[in-house]
Each structure stands twice: as C-alpha cells, then as structure tokens.
Amino acid sequence: MFKFLTPKTIKPPFARYSHGVEVAPGKRLVLCSGQVAITPDDHIPEDVGAQTVLCFRNIAAILGEADLTLNDVVRINAFVTERAYLQAYMEVRNRLFSDPAPASTLMIVTGFARPEFKVEVEVIAAG
C-alpha cells in the first residue's frame, strides 16, 4: 500500500519518521485540518502529553468518518509552542505509530488561537 522512502545516500531520520512515503495509485487521500486538544465539552488538558493524545484522538475520529485509521496516516505535521514540549509529543507519536513510521515534520511555533493550546497536529492519510 505504501512505499517508505529512506534513501541510503542521505542522513537517516533523526527520530522515528520516514523521509518520504509513496502512496500507490488509486488510493484515496484524506487531509485533516490541524487538531488542537479540546473535547466536545470544551475541556483542554494542561499536560502536553495529554494534549497530544487528544489531538490524535480527534484525528482518529475524523479518519473514522472516511473509514480510515491512524494506520493509514502517511504524513504528520505537528506544532508545539516550546522546545520543552518536543519529548512529550514524540513519546505519544512513537506509541501510536510503528516502524516504518509516516513522514513527519515537527515545528516550534510562537502560539495558537488560544494560549492554553500547546500542541497542534495535522495529517494526511491514504486508503
């Protein structure tokens, strides 16, 4: 279904991600908007790890609407508001995605629409 691209001619990934992922012809793509850690009743966890779990839980719900799961994710774009949050984010991501892992980018940003958000995650899935 997917071909994970990690050329031997370039430096290996710094963490658990693939440099690229090729999606086979004829597959559907689902692009998820960035998800922040907010529940339907407006609860926002304080902890970065809990926020990350909720972001991916929201993404899983969106993918479920298209009959896909997190196993169908080929690309992750994640954003955190502090360098100190990188490890907590990556621990959750690494629990949810096995090897070979999706292509991934993680950026440190100055903030989101509401100051209590510490993490935002968007994905592309194929199935």
C-alpha positions as a Markdown table, in Angstrom:
| # | Residue | x | y | z |
|---|---|---|---|---|
| 1 | Met | 0.0 | 0.0 | 0.0 |
| 2 | Phe | 2.7 | 2.5 | 1.0 |
| 3 | Lys | 6.4 | 2.6 | 0.0 |
| 4 | Phe | 8.5 | 4.2 | 2.7 |
| 5 | Leu | 11.4 | 6.2 | 1.2 |
| 6 | Thr | 14.6 | 6.4 | 3.2 |
| 7 | Pro | 17.5 | 6.7 | 0.7 |
| 8 | Lys | 20.9 | 5.4 | 1.9 |
| 9 | Thr | 22.5 | 8.4 | 0.2 |
| 10 | Ile | 21.2 | 10.9 | 2.7 |
| 11 | Lys | 21.4 | 11.2 | 6.5 |
| 12 | Pro | 18.9 | 8.8 | 8.2 |
| 13 | Pro | 15.9 | 10.4 | 10.1 |
| 14 | Phe | 16.7 | 12.0 | 13.4 |
| 15 | Ala | 13.8 | 10.2 | 15.1 |
| 16 | Arg | 11.0 | 7.7 | 14.2 |
| 17 | Tyr | 9.8 | 9.0 | 10.9 |
| 18 | Ser | 10.3 | 8.3 | 7.2 |
| 19 | His | 11.9 | 10.8 | 4.8 |
| 20 | Gly | 9.1 | 10.1 | 2.4 |
| 21 | Val | 6.1 | 7.9 | 1.8 |
| 22 | Glu | 4.8 | 6.9 | -1.7 |
| 23 | Val | 1.1 | 6.2 | -1.9 |
| 24 | Ala | 0.1 | 3.6 | -4.5 |
| 25 | Pro | -2.0 | 4.8 | -7.5 |
| 26 | Gly | -5.8 | 4.7 | -7.0 |
| 27 | Lys | -5.7 | 5.3 | -3.2 |
| 28 | Arg | -8.0 | 8.0 | -1.7 |
| 29 | Leu | -6.3 | 10.8 | 0.3 |
| 30 | Val | -7.8 | 12.4 | 3.4 |
| 31 | Leu | -6.3 | 15.7 | 4.6 |
| 32 | Cys | -7.1 | 16.6 | 8.1 |
| 33 | Ser | -7.0 | 20.2 | 9.4 |
| 34 | Gly | -4.8 | 20.9 | 12.3 |
| 35 | Gln | -6.4 | 19.5 | 15.5 |
| 36 | Val | -5.9 | 21.0 | 18.9 |
| 37 | Ala | -6.6 | 19.4 | 22.3 |
| 38 | Ile | -10.2 | 20.3 | 23.0 |
| 39 | Thr | -13.0 | 18.0 | 24.0 |
| 40 | Pro | -16.6 | 18.4 | 22.8 |
| 41 | Asp | -17.4 | 20.0 | 26.2 |
| 42 | Asp | -14.5 | 22.5 | 25.8 |
| 43 | His | -12.1 | 20.8 | 28.2 |
| 44 | Ile | -8.4 | 21.4 | 27.4 |
| 45 | Pro | -5.9 | 19.3 | 29.3 |
| 46 | Glu | -2.9 | 21.2 | 30.8 |
| 47 | Asp | -0.3 | 18.4 | 30.2 |
| 48 | Val | 1.4 | 18.4 | 26.8 |
| 49 | Gly | 1.3 | 14.6 | 26.5 |
| 50 | Ala | -2.5 | 14.6 | 27.3 |
| 51 | Gln | -3.0 | 17.4 | 24.7 |
| 52 | Thr | -1.1 | 15.3 | 22.1 |
| 53 | Val | -3.2 | 12.2 | 22.9 |
| 54 | Leu | -6.4 | 14.3 | 22.4 |
| 55 | Cys | -5.1 | 15.8 | 19.1 |
| 56 | Phe | -4.5 | 12.3 | 17.7 |
| 57 | Arg | -7.9 | 11.0 | 19.2 |
| 58 | Asn | -9.6 | 13.9 | 17.3 |
| 59 | Ile | -7.7 | 12.9 | 14.1 |
| 60 | Ala | -8.7 | 9.3 | 14.6 |
| 61 | Ala | -12.4 | 10.4 | 14.7 |
| 62 | Ile | -12.0 | 12.4 | 11.5 |
| 63 | Leu | -10.3 | 9.5 | 9.8 |
| 64 | Gly | -13.0 | 7.1 | 11.0 |
| 65 | Glu | -15.6 | 9.2 | 9.1 |
| 66 | Ala | -13.7 | 8.1 | 6.0 |
| 67 | Asp | -13.3 | 4.5 | 7.1 |
| 68 | Leu | -9.6 | 5.0 | 7.8 |
| 69 | Thr | -7.5 | 4.7 | 11.0 |
| 70 | Leu | -4.2 | 6.1 | 12.2 |
| 71 | Asn | -2.6 | 3.2 | 10.5 |
| 72 | Asp | -3.4 | 4.9 | 7.2 |
| 73 | Val | -1.5 | 8.1 | 8.1 |
| 74 | Val | 1.3 | 8.9 | 5.6 |
| 75 | Arg | 2.3 | 12.4 | 6.7 |
| 76 | Ile | 2.2 | 14.2 | 10.1 |
| 77 | Asn | 2.8 | 17.9 | 10.6 |
| 78 | Ala | 3.0 | 18.8 | 14.2 |
| 79 | Phe | 3.5 | 22.1 | 16.0 |
| 80 | Val | 4.4 | 22.8 | 19.7 |
| 81 | Thr | 4.8 | 26.1 | 21.4 |
| 82 | Glu | 8.0 | 25.3 | 23.3 |
| 83 | Arg | 11.1 | 23.2 | 22.7 |
| 84 | Ala | 10.5 | 21.6 | 26.1 |
| 85 | Tyr | 7.3 | 20.0 | 24.7 |
| 86 | Leu | 9.1 | 18.1 | 21.9 |
| 87 | Gln | 9.8 | 14.9 | 24.0 |
| 88 | Ala | 6.2 | 14.6 | 25.4 |
| 89 | Tyr | 4.8 | 15.0 | 21.8 |
| 90 | Met | 7.3 | 12.4 | 20.4 |
| 91 | Glu | 6.6 | 9.9 | 23.1 |
| 92 | Val | 2.9 | 9.9 | 22.2 |
| 93 | Arg | 3.6 | 9.9 | 18.5 |
| 94 | Asn | 6.0 | 7.0 | 18.8 |
| 95 | Arg | 3.4 | 4.9 | 20.8 |
| 96 | Leu | 0.8 | 5.5 | 18.1 |
| 97 | Phe | 2.9 | 4.8 | 15.0 |
| 98 | Ser | 5.1 | 1.8 | 14.5 |
| 99 | Asp | 8.0 | 1.4 | 12.1 |
| 100 | Pro | 8.1 | 2.3 | 9.3 |
| 101 | Ala | 6.6 | 5.5 | 10.5 |
| 102 | Pro | 4.9 | 8.2 | 8.4 |
| 103 | Ala | 6.7 | 11.1 | 7.0 |
| 104 | Ser | 6.8 | 13.8 | 9.7 |
| 105 | Thr | 7.6 | 17.4 | 10.4 |
| 106 | Leu | 7.7 | 18.9 | 13.9 |
| 107 | Met | 7.9 | 22.7 | 14.3 |
| 108 | Ile | 8.2 | 25.1 | 17.3 |
| 109 | Val | 5.8 | 28.0 | 16.9 |
| 110 | Thr | 5.0 | 31.1 | 18.9 |
| 111 | Gly | 1.4 | 30.2 | 19.7 |
| 112 | Phe | -2.1 | 29.2 | 18.5 |
| 113 | Ala | -5.5 | 30.8 | 18.5 |
| 114 | Arg | -5.9 | 30.2 | 22.3 |
| 115 | Pro | -2.9 | 30.4 | 24.7 |
| 116 | Glu | -3.8 | 27.2 | 26.5 |
| 117 | Phe | -3.1 | 25.1 | 23.4 |
| 118 | Lys | 0.4 | 23.7 | 23.4 |
| 119 | Val | 0.2 | 21.3 | 20.5 |
| 120 | Glu | -1.5 | 21.1 | 17.1 |
| 121 | Val | -1.3 | 18.2 | 14.7 |
| 122 | Glu | -2.5 | 17.8 | 11.1 |
| 123 | Val | -2.2 | 14.6 | 9.0 |
| 124 | Ile | -2.6 | 13.2 | 5.5 |
| 125 | Ala | -3.9 | 9.7 | 5.3 |
| 126 | Ala | -4.4 | 7.4 | 2.4 |
| 127 | Gly | -6.5 | 4.3 | 1.9 |
